[in-house]
Amino acid sequence: MMQNITSISTTITPWLTVQNGARAVAFYKAAFDAVETYRLEIPNGELVVRLSVNGAEFWLSSDHSENADSRASILGGDTIRMILTVNDPDSIFKKALQAGAAEVFPIGEEHGWRLGRFIDPFGLHWEVGHPVS
């Protein structure tokens, strides 16, 4: 018999898989002031963490598979881009660069957004900004 659960909202939450999960968690904490809301350390060295940036959550895990290098280069390019919408993109962008990200384009205003783009140390592209009126 199936229970009807009506208190769960439908969401889509990204799950990022990187080669060095512990280093990635440290980066996102430094760059975004992310807070861990869940952590699972698996004996084989894998790590699974849920992070929250002012309530916006994403998951992160370590990839210990044999094909980690090839997958990271395929997925980290321009095929996946995270958009982090925040009140103060300038400070988040600056913190991300200080934490080790590489700038793709600086914070600026164009197409109705105040936005900048960087690549994190794990090859993932992030745009940080907010709409302007």
Secondary structure by P-SEA (a helix, b strand, c coil): cccccccbbbbbbbbbbcccaaaaaaaaaaaccbbbcbbbbccccbbbbbbbcccbbbbbbbbcccaaaaaaaaaacccbbbbbbcccaaaaaaaaaaabbbbcccccccccccbbbbbcccbbbbbbbbbcc
